Amino acid sequence: MQEKFDIQEELHKLPKKPGVYIMHDKNDVIIYVGKAKVLHNRVRSYFRSNIGRGPAIDQMVKQIAYFEYIVTDSELEALILENNLIKEHRPKYNTLLVDDKTYPYIKVTTGEEYPRIVLARIRKKDRAKYFGPFTSANAVHDTIELLNRMYGLRDCQRVLPRDIGKERPCLNYYMKRCTGPCLAGTVTKEEYRRRVDLAVEFLSGNYDTVTKDLSEKMQAASDALNFEEAAHFRDLLNSVRQVSQRQKMTEGAGEDKDILGIAMEPENADADAVIQTFFIRDGRLIGREHFYMNHVGGKTTAEILSEFLKQFYAGTPYIPRDIYLPEDVEDREVIEQWLTQRREGRVTIRIPQKGQKEKLVELAMENASLILSKDRERLKREEGRTIGAVKEIGKLLNLPNLDRMESYDISDISGFANVGSMVVYEKGKPKRSDYRKFRIKTVAGPDDYACMKEVLTRRFSHGLREREELEEKNMDAEFGSFTKFPDLILMDGGRGQVNICLDVLKELNLDIPVAGMVKDDNHRTRGLYYHNVEIPIDRSGEGFKLITRIQDETHRFAIEYHRSLRSKAQVHSRLDDIPGIGPVKKKALMRSFASIDDIMKADVEALARVPELTEKDARAVYAYFQGEEAEKAAEGRGQDGTT
């Protein structure tokens, strides 16, 4: 954090140029990123009073400890930089697109002498032909399978014609699904290319011949009582229709456009919005998707649409020529310029007022409203199970800002292979990328308290070291794997486990709340041990259910790790303990001798005859097993007093 940052003084220094501004809270966390045509005007507007910004912006402004800005040459550069920073930092108060989808293409490798039809996730600048993107990967797979079968096209990775005749053909050739271009004389290059052209023609929209032929085959199989084959043709036919059926609701040929509609939740600071998108390619509706936008409280629909355009089309592999919106957005011209650059062709944002396109936008709006209405109850239930449950626990323990919880457990069997587990929950959901495993190094035997002390000491000492290293490099603490500390530590036990944790935190000069998950006689959670008091929990409440899930998850994670170590120990060989004998030499010994007993009985000369072993290795193996025999003999003398 910047010390002694005077906001009012810094506001006067703002340049009257385009750029990006970045708001930080007192913990140096980026809470908002925005772009401005004139930084001086836009940033100052946040700190004026009584301008009707809405509760969400007011709440954000109260948390601003300091801001920084980056000047750019144009508003377009500011838009690109803003997008990159939002994607990297995902600030709390930015409207964020909830999306992890990638859309598949059908790719015809026309640059090859014997082309293939494959699925591609990225549209590259090569000599191939791309069709799509499509919204259903399963339908794309089925369509590729159909085209390969219909036209006898290859799906192998062989380099042709270089590899013609070098290997046996694959199973597809013998099943008559491929014409076998990898064999000399089976199909000419011209005939194979003609088949590829027919497949391309189908993908371009002329699919009547294929669907008719497929329907006839389905009927013929059904007439022959071959219902399994008929069902297969039926499924392929449905997949083709899903990918390529021309929709009556579209007009014109060869048009690529996206139709957007929006619906918002009732006003609240944590509101969501749904964006419904229809994808029309070459005049056909190829699919539709809906997307959620988070943190839209206080934003207008135009502002949310603007954020969606910037975030969605920054990541999608294909941008259509036209994008239709239900209303205009403030920075439309800049977004059009940016999209035109990305597409390398003119992109226009349109707001239709009448006709078929306006009806399409209305349909998208209706769909968005239906999705929001349908999902509202589900979202409320999910929020109750997660964020609502966290709020219950926070209220119970008087921790109003509770978000991140870490839970720890020890697993062992009579002190064998002691391990510890760390499970992390944020906003009531498991954050598995932050889970950690600990193999106990300093404790031998069954001592859970000592094991827990080691785990906690290693976890928080590591975090403190990482914080110091990152501070020296002027890097954000988020880059460390252990730097983010919890708002609450949950121990799998009562007073004893809690006190162990408190002792560790005291030694490291850390102040983090610690609660123990106390169990009853049936090993079920009955309450929380906190500040030397056992606090009962409402067993019907979501907070209790979340604690139970955390406890079960912590046990599961620890037990799975312990089980994996036991499995490794069970396949351990005595040869692994001989100095200088690695995996290669161990395998050589097992190949040369029938069993471990034969290796034990072999002399140095016999061992040295193994090609991979040197004389030094042979002596090491001989000495190791002779030492074992000597120990056994000594044990025998000690037991019965004889030699």
DRENKEVEX-116764 format. One record per residue (C-alpha): residue in three letters; x, y, z. Coordinates in steps of 0.2 Angstrom, whole numbers, plus 5000, padded with zeros to 4 digits. Layout:
// residues N
ALAXYZ
...
***
This chain:
// residues 643
MET500050005000
GLN500650184996
GLU500950275013
LYS500250445016
PHE499150445000
ASP498150604999
ILE496650574988
GLN496150754986
GLU497850804982
GLU498150664969
LEU496450704961
HIS497150874956
LYS498650794947
LEU497550684936
PRO497950714917
LYS496650764905
LYS497150614894
PRO496350444890
GLY496950294901
VAL496550164914
TYR496250194933
ILE496550064946
MET495750074963
HIS496549984979
ASP495949954996
LYS496949965012
ASN497649795010
ASP498349834992
VAL497049734984
ILE496349794967
ILE494549814969
TYR494049904953
VAL494849944936
GLY494050064924
LYS494450154908
ALA494250344904
LYS494150454889
VAL494850594901
LEU495550524917
HIS495450694926
ASN493550694924
ARG493150514926
VAL494150474942
ARG493650634951
SER491750594948
TYR491950444960
PHE492350564975
ARG490950694972
SER489450674984
ASN487550664980
ILE487750614961
GLY486650454962
ARG488050324960
GLY487050184968
PRO487450084984
ALA488749974976
ILE489850114970
ASP489650204986
GLN490150054995
MET491650034984
VAL492250214986
LYS492250195005
GLN493550065003
ILE494750154991
ALA496350185000
TYR497250244985
PHE497250244966
GLU498450234952
TYR498250264933
ILE499050224917
VAL498950354902
THR498650284885
ASP498750364868
SER496950334864
GLU495350274871
LEU495550114861
GLU497150074870
ALA496350104886
LEU494949984882
ILE496149844878
LEU497249874894
GLU495649884905
ASN495149714898
ASN496849634901
LEU496849704919
ILE495149644923
LYS495449474916
GLU497049464927
HIS496449534943
ARG494549504943
PRO494249654954
LYS492849634967
TYR491749784961
ASN491949754942
THR490549674932
LEU491249504928
LEU490749384915
VAL490549204922
ASP491149104908
ASP492348964905
LYS491748904888
THR492748874872
TYR491748844856
PRO492348704844
TYR492548724825
ILE492548594811
LYS494248604803
VAL494548534785
THR496448524783
THR496348584764
GLY498248624765
GLU498648434766
GLU498748334750
TYR497548204758
PRO496448324770
ARG495648274786
ILE494148334795
VAL494448374813
LEU493848474828
ALA494848624833
ARG494648744847
ILE495648884840
ARG495548964823
LYS497248984816
LYS497849084801
ASP498348934790
ARG497748854774
ALA496348754782
LYS494448794780
TYR493548824797
PHE491648804800
GLY490848864815
PRO491048904830
PHE489748784836
THR488948764853
SER488848574855
ALA490548484854
ASN489548314854
ALA488648364839
VAL490248424830
HIS491048254834
ASP489548154828
THR489548264812
ILE491448234809
GLU491148044811
LEU489748044799
LEU490648144785
ASN492148024787
ARG491047874786
MET490047944771
TYR491547994761
GLY492847874767
LEU494048004774
ARG495447974785
ASP495648024803
CYS497447964806
GLN498948074810
ARG500047994796
VAL500948114784
LEU500348074767
PRO500948044753
ARG502648024763
ASP502047874773
ILE501047784759
GLY501347604760
LYS502547614775
GLU501347534788
ARG499847424788
PRO498147514786
CYS497147544802
LEU495547464807
ASN494447594798
TYR495047534782
TYR494547354785
MET492847404792
LYS492647504775
ARG492547674784
CYS494047744776
THR494647724757
GLY496447694763
PRO497447834755
CYS498947764766
LEU498947614754
ALA499647634736
GLY498347614723
THR496747604734
VAL496147784730
THR496847914718
LYS497248094725
GLU495948164713
GLU494548044719
TYR495048074737
ARG494948264734
ARG493248254726
ARG492648164742
VAL493348304753
ASP492448434741
LEU490848344744
ALA491048354763
VAL491548544762
GLU489948564751
PHE488948484765
LEU489748594779
SER489448744768
GLY487548714769
ASN487148594755
TYR486648454766
ASP485048384758
THR485848244749
VAL486748184765
THR485248194776
LYS484148104762
ASP485447964760
LEU485547944779
SER483647934781
GLU483647804768
LYS484947704777
MET484047714793
GLN482447654785
ALA483247514777
ALA484047454793
SER482447464802
ASP481547364788
ALA482947234790
LEU482547234809
ASN484247294812
PHE483647414825
GLU485347444833
GLU486047514817
ALA484447604813
ALA484647694830
HIS486447744826
PHE485947824809
ARG484547914818
ASP485747984831
LEU486948044818
LEU485448124808
ASN484948214824
SER486648274826
VAL486848344808
ARG485148434810
GLN485748514826
VAL487348574818
SER486748624801
GLN484848644801
ARG484248814793
GLN483148904805
LYS481548984799
MET481749134811
THR483249194802
GLU483249294786
GLY484549314772
ALA485949204766
GLY487749214771
GLU487449324787
ASP488549304802
LYS487849394817
ASP487549384836
ILE485949434844
LEU485949484862
GLY484649504875
ILE484749544894
ALA483849524910
MET484249594927
GLU483849544945
PRO482949664956
GLU484149804963
ASN485349744976
ALA487249764978
ASP487649584973
ALA486449574959
ASP486749464944
ALA486149484926
VAL485849354912
ILE486449394894
GLN485649274881
THR486549264865
PHE485949184848
PHE487349134836
ILE486849144818
ARG488149094805
ASP487949094787
GLY486049134789
ARG485848984801
LEU485548984820
ILE486848864825
GLY486548884844
ARG486248994859
GLU487049014876
HIS486649114891
PHE487949204902
TYR487949274919
MET488649444924
ASN489149464942
HIS489149624953
VAL487949724942
GLY487149814957
GLY486950004952
LYS487349974934
THR486150014919
THR485849874906
ALA486849984894
GLU488349974905
ILE488149794908
LEU488049754889
SER489549864887
GLU490549754899
PHE489949594891
LEU490449654874
LYS492249694880
GLN492449534891
PHE491549404880
TYR492349454863
ALA494049474870
GLY494049284873
THR492949214859
PRO493849144844
TYR492649214831
ILE491849384830
PRO490349404818
ARG490149554806
ASP488549614815
ILE488049614834
TYR486249664838
LEU485849744855
PRO484249794863
GLU484949964867
ASP486450074863
VAL487950074873
GLU488950234878
ASP490650184870
ARG489950094855
GLU491150174842
VAL492750124852
ILE492049944855
GLU491749934836
GLN493449994832
TRP494249864844
LEU493149724837
THR493549774819
GLN495449764824
ARG495149594832
ARG494149524817
GLU495249604804
GLY493649654796
ARG492249774799
VAL491149744814
THR489549844817
ILE488449854833
ARG486649884828
ILE485149924838
PRO483649864827
GLN482049964828
LYS480849864817
GLY480749704807
GLN481349524809
LYS482949574818
GLU482049674831
LYS480949524834
LEU482549414836
VAL483149544849
GLU481449534858
LEU481549344858
ALA483349354866
MET482649464879
GLU481249344883
ASN482449204884
ALA483549294896
SER482049334907
LEU481449154907
ILE483249094912
LEU483449224926
SER481649174933
LYS482048984932
ASP483749004940
ARG483349124953
GLU482648994965
ARG484148884962
LEU485349024964
LYS484549074980
ARG484648894987
GLU486548884981
GLU486849054989
GLY486048985005
ARG487148835005
THR488748935002
ILE488749125006
GLY487249115017
ALA488048975027
VAL489649075029
LYS488649225036
GLU487849105048
ILE489549045055
GLY490249225055
LYS488749285065
LEU488949145077
LEU490749185080
ASN490649375078
LEU491649375062
PRO490749485050
ASN492049485036
LEU492249295036
ASP492649225019
ARG494149105018
MET494148955030
GLU495548835031
SER495348665040
TYR496648535045
ASP496748355049
ILE498048215053
SER497948035046
ASP499047885051
ILE498847705056
SER499847675072
GLY501047805068
PHE501447745051
ALA501647875037
ASN500948015047
VAL500148145035
GLY499248305037
SER497948395025
MET497448575023
VAL495748605015
VAL495248785009
TYR493448845007
GLU493049025000
LYS491349095000
GLY490648925006
LYS491448834991
PRO492948714991
LYS494448804983
ARG495448644978
SER496848734970
ASP497348794987
TYR497248624995
ARG498948565002
LYS499648395008
PHE501048375022
ARG502048225025
ILE502648235043
LYS504548245044
THR504848265063
VAL503648155072
ALA503847965073
GLY502347865080
PRO500547915084
ASP500648085091
ASP499248195082
TYR499648345092
ALA501448355088
CYS501048315070
MET499748455069
LYS501048575077
GLU502248535063
VAL500948555049
LEU500348725055
THR502148785058
ARG502648735041
ARG501048815033
PHE501148985041
SER503048995041
HIS503048965023
GLY501749095020
LEU502749225030
ARG504349185020
GLU503449205004
ARG502649375009
GLU504349435013
GLU505149384997
LEU503749454987
GLU503849624996
GLU505749634992
LYS505349604974
ASN503849734975
MET502649594969
ASP500849564974
ALA500649434988
GLU499349344977
PHE500849264967
GLY501349154982
SER500548984985
PHE500449015004
THR500349195006
LYS498449215008
PHE497949185026
PRO496249125032
ASP494949225041
LEU494549075051
ILE495548915055
LEU494448755059
MET495348615068
ASP494648435068
GLY494448425087
GLY494148525103
ARG495148615115
GLY496748515113
GLN496848545094
VAL496348725096
ASN497748765109
ILE499048685098
CYS498548805084
LEU498448955095
ASP500248915102
VAL500948905084
LEU500149065079
LYS500749155095
GLU502549095091
LEU502349165073
ASN501549325080
LEU499949295070
ASP498249345075
ILE496949225066
PRO495349165074
VAL495348975078
ALA493848865081
GLY493748675085
MET492448565077
VAL491848465092
LYS491148295089
ASP489848195099
ASP490048015104
ASN489447955087
HIS490848055079
ARG489648195072
THR489948375074
ARG488948445088
GLY489648625090
LEU491148745089
TYR492448765102
TYR492948955102
HIS493749065114
ASN493748925127
VAL491848905126
GLU490848765116
ILE489548855106
PRO488148745100
ILE487548755082
ASP485748735075
ARG485848565066
SER484548615054
GLY485448775049
GLU486548795033
GLY488048845044
PHE488048675052
LYS487948585036
LEU489348685029
ILE490448645044
THR490048455042
ARG490448465023
ILE492148545027
GLN492548415041
ASP492048275029
GLU493148345015
THR494648375027
HIS494548185032
ARG494348125014
PHE495848225008
ALA496948165022
ILE496447985020
GLU496647985001
TYR498448045003
HIS498847925017
ARG498147785006
SER499247834992
LEU500747825003
ARG500247655009
SER500047594991
LYS501847654987
ALA502547565002
GLN501747404998
VAL502647394981
HIS504347434989
SER505747314986
ARG507247274996
LEU508347314981
ASP507747494983
ASP508747514999
ILE510447464991
PRO511547614988
GLY511947644970
ILE510547524964
GLY509247624954
PRO507747574943
VAL508847514928
LYS510047404938
LYS508547334949
LYS507647284933
ALA509247204926
LEU509447104942
MET507747044942
ARG507946984923
SER509546894927
PHE508946804943
ALA507346714946
SER506946784963
ILE507546894977
ASP508146734986
ASP509346694971
ILE510046874972
MET510346854990
LYS511246684988
ALA512346744973
ASP514146784975
VAL515046934969
GLU515646854953
ALA513846794948
LEU513146974952
ALA514547054942
ARG514046954926
VAL512447064925
PRO512847174911
GLU512147334919
LEU513147314935
THR514947364938
GLU516047264950
LYS515747404963
ASP513847374961
ALA514047184963
ARG514947214979
ALA513647334986
VAL512247204983
TYR513247064990
ALA513747165006
TYR511947225008
PHE511247045009
GLN512746975019
GLY512347115031
GLU510547055033
GLU511146875035
ALA512346925049
GLU510947025058
LYS509846875057
ALA511246765064
ALA511546885078
GLU509746885083
GLY509746695083
ARG511246685095
GLY510346815106
GLN508846715108
ASP509446535111
GLY511246565117
THR512046455103
THR513146495089
***
